[in-house]
Amino acid sequence: MLIVGIAGGTGSGKTTVVRKIREVFPDEDVIIIPQDNYYRDNKGIALEERQKINFDHPDSVEFSLLIDHLKKLKKGKEIEMPVYSYLTCLRSDETIPVKPTRVVLVEGILILTDPGLRNMMDLKVFVDADADDRLGRVIMRDIVERGRSVLMVLDRYHDTVKPSHLQFIEPSKRYADIIIPGGGENQVGIEVLISIIEKHLSKSKS
């Protein structure tokens, strides 16, 4: 099993990179494990307090569960991946059954900040993008997908997103084997990743 970690700041284009890779390969060969599904469950905390949680801080992610699930997949075991809602800031009672495949794409802003998770990865990728471009994408996404106003997005960006990016996410870039500047628009960088995955799949089939 090839485990590829794809990190980068909020709005850097990680999801686009993952989607473009995913489109090339059949479902039975590649699965995606989003870090966002492993945010800690916050039952017992009032909604108003849950909405103040800094999701750009490593403490917000249950890395131990993510690592445990990757280990099970490597052993050929099926996992029940949690489902997380940004609207309620809670885990759903529903889970997603995930079967082992030959390639696992682990995607998220904080995945290179945890040493245990980094050690699970065969290839570490950092998707880089200009801060202004990232902010523009964050505003669009949070309004459409997370029900936030522009003012709410900007307040959150300056209060937590930008400081956490500088403190945790940007420094994690040094652990990357490959850096893809320009986010999901960098077709050459994406093709390099695809060729690495294709090589692994052809080896595992032979």
BALOBA-1460 file (C-alpha; in Angstrom, 3 decimals):
// residues 206
<rec num="1" residu="m" x="0.000" y="0.000" z="0.000"/>
<rec num="2" residu="l" x="1.267" y="3.441" z="-0.988"/>
<rec num="3" residu="i" x="0.232" y="6.193" z="1.446"/>
<rec num="4" residu="v" x="0.479" y="9.697" z="-0.045"/>
<rec num="5" residu="g" x="0.006" y="12.718" z="2.227"/>
<rec num="6" residu="i" x="-1.211" y="15.891" z="0.504"/>
<rec num="7" residu="a" x="-0.953" y="18.962" z="2.749"/>
<rec num="8" residu="g" x="-1.094" y="22.734" z="2.251"/>
<rec num="9" residu="g" x="-2.772" y="25.812" z="3.660"/>
<rec num="10" residu="t" x="-6.516" y="26.422" z="3.719"/>
<rec num="11" residu="g" x="-7.628" y="27.266" z="0.171"/>
<rec num="12" residu="s" x="-4.299" y="26.209" z="-1.382"/>
<rec num="13" residu="g" x="-5.900" y="23.850" z="-3.907"/>
<rec num="14" residu="k" x="-5.278" y="20.509" z="-2.134"/>
<rec num="15" residu="t" x="-8.760" y="19.235" z="-2.863"/>
<rec num="16" residu="t" x="-8.381" y="20.089" z="-6.564"/>
<rec num="17" residu="v" x="-5.054" y="18.245" z="-6.721"/>
<rec num="18" residu="v" x="-6.597" y="15.203" z="-5.014"/>
<rec num="19" residu="r" x="-9.632" y="15.290" z="-7.321"/>
<rec num="20" residu="k" x="-7.474" y="15.455" z="-10.463"/>
<rec num="21" residu="i" x="-5.387" y="12.505" z="-9.259"/>
<rec num="22" residu="r" x="-8.488" y="10.582" z="-8.284"/>
<rec num="23" residu="e" x="-10.060" y="11.038" z="-11.733"/>
<rec num="24" residu="v" x="-7.191" y="9.136" z="-13.359"/>
<rec num="25" residu="f" x="-7.507" y="5.914" z="-11.378"/>
<rec num="26" residu="p" x="-10.342" y="3.407" z="-10.846"/>
<rec num="27" residu="d" x="-12.176" y="3.384" z="-7.493"/>
<rec num="28" residu="e" x="-10.727" y="0.024" z="-6.470"/>
<rec num="29" residu="d" x="-7.142" y="1.335" z="-6.678"/>
<rec num="30" residu="v" x="-7.254" y="4.698" z="-4.851"/>
<rec num="31" residu="i" x="-9.126" y="5.966" z="-1.792"/>
<rec num="32" residu="i" x="-9.143" y="9.384" z="-0.140"/>
<rec num="33" residu="i" x="-8.895" y="9.846" z="3.629"/>
<rec num="34" residu="p" x="-9.646" y="13.524" z="4.433"/>
<rec num="35" residu="q" x="-8.148" y="14.917" z="7.637"/>
<rec num="36" residu="d" x="-11.394" y="16.894" z="8.075"/>
<rec num="37" residu="n" x="-13.251" y="13.674" z="8.907"/>
<rec num="38" residu="y" x="-10.991" y="13.221" z="11.930"/>
<rec num="39" residu="y" x="-11.687" y="16.482" z="13.737"/>
<rec num="40" residu="r" x="-12.412" y="15.729" z="17.371"/>
<rec num="41" residu="d" x="-16.016" y="15.153" z="18.360"/>
<rec num="42" residu="n" x="-17.268" y="18.085" z="20.432"/>
<rec num="43" residu="k" x="-20.396" y="16.678" z="22.040"/>
<rec num="44" residu="g" x="-21.044" y="18.295" z="25.406"/>
<rec num="45" residu="i" x="-19.888" y="21.730" z="24.209"/>
<rec num="46" residu="a" x="-22.488" y="24.392" z="23.387"/>
<rec num="47" residu="l" x="-22.860" y="25.226" z="19.665"/>
<rec num="48" residu="e" x="-21.690" y="28.813" z="20.243"/>
<rec num="49" residu="e" x="-18.480" y="27.508" z="21.849"/>
<rec num="50" residu="r" x="-18.017" y="24.819" z="19.183"/>
<rec num="51" residu="q" x="-18.111" y="27.491" z="16.485"/>
<rec num="52" residu="k" x="-15.125" y="29.206" z="18.145"/>
<rec num="53" residu="i" x="-12.911" y="26.107" z="17.820"/>
<rec num="54" residu="n" x="-9.655" y="26.704" z="15.946"/>
<rec num="55" residu="f" x="-9.763" y="24.049" z="13.226"/>
<rec num="56" residu="d" x="-6.325" y="25.157" z="12.021"/>
<rec num="57" residu="h" x="-4.632" y="23.985" z="15.241"/>
<rec num="58" residu="p" x="-3.185" y="20.445" z="15.455"/>
<rec num="59" residu="d" x="-5.032" y="19.841" z="18.746"/>
<rec num="60" residu="s" x="-8.346" y="19.916" z="16.851"/>
<rec num="61" residu="v" x="-7.525" y="16.673" z="15.015"/>
<rec num="62" residu="e" x="-7.698" y="13.173" z="16.496"/>
<rec num="63" residu="f" x="-4.447" y="12.018" z="14.894"/>
<rec num="64" residu="s" x="-4.352" y="8.830" z="16.979"/>
<rec num="65" residu="l" x="-7.575" y="7.593" z="15.347"/>
<rec num="66" residu="l" x="-6.362" y="8.534" z="11.858"/>
<rec num="67" residu="i" x="-3.066" y="6.682" z="12.415"/>
<rec num="68" residu="d" x="-4.918" y="3.650" z="13.807"/>
<rec num="69" residu="h" x="-7.159" y="3.568" z="10.727"/>
<rec num="70" residu="l" x="-4.187" y="3.752" z="8.355"/>
<rec num="71" residu="k" x="-2.511" y="0.886" z="10.207"/>
<rec num="72" residu="k" x="-5.672" y="-1.218" z="9.868"/>
<rec num="73" residu="l" x="-5.899" y="-0.478" z="6.150"/>
<rec num="74" residu="k" x="-2.242" y="-1.516" z="5.724"/>
<rec num="75" residu="k" x="-3.098" y="-4.809" z="7.420"/>
<rec num="76" residu="g" x="-5.920" y="-5.346" z="4.950"/>
<rec num="77" residu="k" x="-8.745" y="-4.510" z="7.349"/>
<rec num="78" residu="e" x="-11.817" y="-2.405" z="6.562"/>
<rec num="79" residu="i" x="-12.360" y="0.752" z="8.649"/>
<rec num="80" residu="e" x="-15.351" y="2.895" z="9.578"/>
<rec num="81" residu="m" x="-14.285" y="6.443" z="8.702"/>
<rec num="82" residu="p" x="-15.991" y="9.157" z="10.789"/>
<rec num="83" residu="v" x="-18.097" y="11.900" z="9.192"/>
<rec num="84" residu="y" x="-17.745" y="15.474" z="10.462"/>
<rec num="85" residu="s" x="-20.106" y="18.427" z="10.000"/>
<rec num="86" residu="y" x="-18.737" y="21.989" z="9.908"/>
<rec num="87" residu="l" x="-22.246" y="23.311" z="10.432"/>
<rec num="88" residu="t" x="-22.725" y="21.583" z="13.809"/>
<rec num="89" residu="c" x="-18.999" y="21.039" z="14.614"/>
<rec num="90" residu="l" x="-19.892" y="17.457" z="15.582"/>
<rec num="91" residu="r" x="-19.230" y="13.982" z="14.271"/>
<rec num="92" residu="s" x="-22.200" y="12.296" z="12.694"/>
<rec num="93" residu="d" x="-23.556" y="9.011" z="14.055"/>
<rec num="94" residu="e" x="-23.055" y="7.711" z="10.522"/>
<rec num="95" residu="t" x="-19.666" y="6.396" z="9.381"/>
<rec num="96" residu="i" x="-18.269" y="5.535" z="5.945"/>
<rec num="97" residu="p" x="-16.979" y="1.984" z="5.428"/>
<rec num="98" residu="v" x="-13.592" y="2.094" z="3.686"/>
<rec num="99" residu="k" x="-11.902" y="-0.998" z="2.251"/>
<rec num="100" residu="p" x="-8.119" y="-1.278" z="1.781"/>
<rec num="101" residu="t" x="-6.729" y="-0.289" z="-1.612"/>
<rec num="102" residu="r" x="-3.267" y="-0.116" z="-3.109"/>
<rec num="103" residu="v" x="-3.089" y="3.697" z="-2.840"/>
<rec num="104" residu="v" x="-4.377" y="5.920" z="-0.023"/>
<rec num="105" residu="l" x="-4.446" y="9.712" z="-0.395"/>
<rec num="106" residu="v" x="-4.474" y="11.431" z="3.013"/>
<rec num="107" residu="e" x="-5.454" y="15.070" z="2.514"/>
<rec num="108" residu="g" x="-5.529" y="17.967" z="4.971"/>
<rec num="109" residu="i" x="-3.951" y="21.194" z="6.188"/>
<rec num="110" residu="l" x="-2.312" y="19.690" z="9.286"/>
<rec num="111" residu="i" x="-1.265" y="16.195" z="8.208"/>
<rec num="112" residu="l" x="2.474" y="17.022" z="8.070"/>
<rec num="113" residu="t" x="2.467" y="18.536" z="11.575"/>
<rec num="114" residu="d" x="2.128" y="15.175" z="13.363"/>
<rec num="115" residu="p" x="5.315" y="13.017" z="13.498"/>
<rec num="116" residu="g" x="3.407" y="9.744" z="13.901"/>
<rec num="117" residu="l" x="1.249" y="10.430" z="10.866"/>
<rec num="118" residu="r" x="4.238" y="11.609" z="8.799"/>
<rec num="119" residu="n" x="5.987" y="8.314" z="9.535"/>
<rec num="120" residu="m" x="3.034" y="6.446" z="8.018"/>
<rec num="121" residu="m" x="3.446" y="8.238" z="4.675"/>
<rec num="122" residu="d" x="5.489" y="6.942" z="1.760"/>
<rec num="123" residu="l" x="5.253" y="10.258" z="-0.063"/>
<rec num="124" residu="k" x="4.653" y="13.705" z="1.444"/>
<rec num="125" residu="v" x="3.323" y="16.511" z="-0.758"/>
<rec num="126" residu="f" x="2.763" y="20.190" z="0.067"/>
<rec num="127" residu="v" x="0.443" y="22.214" z="-2.179"/>
<rec num="128" residu="d" x="1.626" y="25.825" z="-2.042"/>
<rec num="129" residu="a" x="-0.316" y="28.934" z="-3.033"/>
<rec num="130" residu="d" x="-0.201" y="32.708" z="-2.636"/>
<rec num="131" residu="a" x="-1.869" y="33.936" z="0.578"/>
<rec num="132" residu="d" x="-4.251" y="36.279" z="-1.288"/>
<rec num="133" residu="d" x="-5.338" y="33.467" z="-3.613"/>
<rec num="134" residu="r" x="-5.952" y="31.197" z="-0.639"/>
<rec num="135" residu="l" x="-8.037" y="33.836" z="1.145"/>
<rec num="136" residu="g" x="-10.186" y="34.358" z="-1.934"/>
<rec num="137" residu="r" x="-10.925" y="30.625" z="-2.147"/>
<rec num="138" residu="v" x="-11.653" y="30.434" z="1.588"/>
<rec num="139" residu="i" x="-14.195" y="33.279" z="1.357"/>
<rec num="140" residu="m" x="-15.994" y="31.606" z="-1.555"/>
<rec num="141" residu="r" x="-15.980" y="28.151" z="0.064"/>
<rec num="142" residu="d" x="-17.062" y="29.219" z="3.552"/>
<rec num="143" residu="i" x="-19.962" y="31.307" z="2.233"/>
<rec num="144" residu="v" x="-21.249" y="28.544" z="-0.053"/>
<rec num="145" residu="e" x="-20.466" y="25.398" z="1.989"/>
<rec num="146" residu="r" x="-20.382" y="26.538" z="5.613"/>
<rec num="147" residu="g" x="-23.044" y="29.235" z="5.789"/>
<rec num="148" residu="r" x="-20.691" y="32.030" z="6.903"/>
<rec num="149" residu="s" x="-20.825" y="35.716" z="5.981"/>
<rec num="150" residu="v" x="-17.836" y="37.543" z="4.456"/>
<rec num="151" residu="l" x="-17.290" y="39.342" z="7.780"/>
<rec num="152" residu="m" x="-17.319" y="36.047" z="9.691"/>
<rec num="153" residu="v" x="-14.811" y="34.531" z="7.262"/>
<rec num="154" residu="l" x="-12.459" y="37.534" z="7.473"/>
<rec num="155" residu="d" x="-12.657" y="37.644" z="11.298"/>
<rec num="156" residu="r" x="-11.862" y="33.937" z="11.490"/>
<rec num="157" residu="y" x="-9.055" y="34.304" z="8.939"/>
<rec num="158" residu="h" x="-7.279" y="37.006" z="10.946"/>
<rec num="159" residu="d" x="-8.020" y="35.458" z="14.375"/>
<rec num="160" residu="t" x="-7.106" y="31.820" z="13.741"/>
<rec num="161" residu="v" x="-6.466" y="30.820" z="10.115"/>
<rec num="162" residu="k" x="-3.548" y="33.151" z="9.339"/>
<rec num="163" residu="p" x="-1.763" y="32.813" z="12.734"/>
<rec num="164" residu="s" x="-2.117" y="29.007" z="12.675"/>
<rec num="165" residu="h" x="-0.903" y="28.853" z="9.092"/>
<rec num="166" residu="l" x="2.250" y="30.740" z="10.036"/>
<rec num="167" residu="q" x="2.778" y="28.764" z="13.259"/>
<rec num="168" residu="f" x="1.944" y="25.204" z="12.157"/>
<rec num="169" residu="i" x="1.161" y="24.704" z="8.476"/>
<rec num="170" residu="e" x="3.829" y="26.744" z="6.671"/>
<rec num="171" residu="p" x="6.656" y="25.255" z="8.819"/>
<rec num="172" residu="s" x="5.407" y="21.716" z="8.017"/>
<rec num="173" residu="k" x="6.350" y="22.332" z="4.373"/>
<rec num="174" residu="r" x="9.927" y="21.385" z="5.227"/>
<rec num="175" residu="y" x="8.846" y="17.758" z="5.662"/>
<rec num="176" residu="a" x="7.474" y="17.529" z="2.105"/>
<rec num="177" residu="d" x="9.153" y="15.369" z="-0.530"/>
<rec num="178" residu="i" x="7.390" y="17.330" z="-3.279"/>
<rec num="179" residu="i" x="6.122" y="20.934" z="-3.247"/>
<rec num="180" residu="i" x="3.500" y="21.907" z="-5.834"/>
<rec num="181" residu="p" x="3.345" y="25.705" z="-6.246"/>
<rec num="182" residu="g" x="0.234" y="27.233" z="-7.767"/>
<rec num="183" residu="g" x="-2.183" y="24.725" z="-6.276"/>
<rec num="184" residu="g" x="-4.558" y="22.813" z="-8.501"/>
<rec num="185" residu="e" x="-3.528" y="24.819" z="-11.584"/>
<rec num="186" residu="n" x="-0.048" y="23.249" z="-11.639"/>
<rec num="187" residu="q" x="-0.674" y="20.488" z="-14.160"/>
<rec num="188" residu="v" x="3.005" y="19.497" z="-14.359"/>
<rec num="189" residu="g" x="3.192" y="18.926" z="-10.594"/>
<rec num="190" residu="i" x="-0.015" y="16.886" z="-10.674"/>
<rec num="191" residu="e" x="1.304" y="14.771" z="-13.558"/>
<rec num="192" residu="v" x="4.472" y="14.026" z="-11.568"/>
<rec num="193" residu="l" x="2.307" y="12.711" z="-8.714"/>
<rec num="194" residu="i" x="0.186" y="10.679" z="-11.112"/>
<rec num="195" residu="s" x="3.289" y="9.087" z="-12.657"/>
<rec num="196" residu="i" x="4.598" y="8.091" z="-9.200"/>
<rec num="197" residu="i" x="1.259" y="6.467" z="-8.355"/>
<rec num="198" residu="e" x="1.093" y="4.728" z="-11.746"/>
<rec num="199" residu="k" x="4.574" y="3.296" z="-11.189"/>
<rec num="200" residu="h" x="3.536" y="1.941" z="-7.793"/>
<rec num="201" residu="l" x="0.351" y="0.386" z="-9.208"/>
<rec num="202" residu="s" x="2.182" y="-1.261" z="-12.101"/>
<rec num="203" residu="k" x="4.730" y="-2.734" z="-9.669"/>
<rec num="204" residu="s" x="2.033" y="-4.062" z="-7.348"/>
<rec num="205" residu="k" x="0.209" y="-5.674" z="-10.295"/>
<rec num="206" residu="s" x="3.304" y="-7.386" z="-11.679"/>
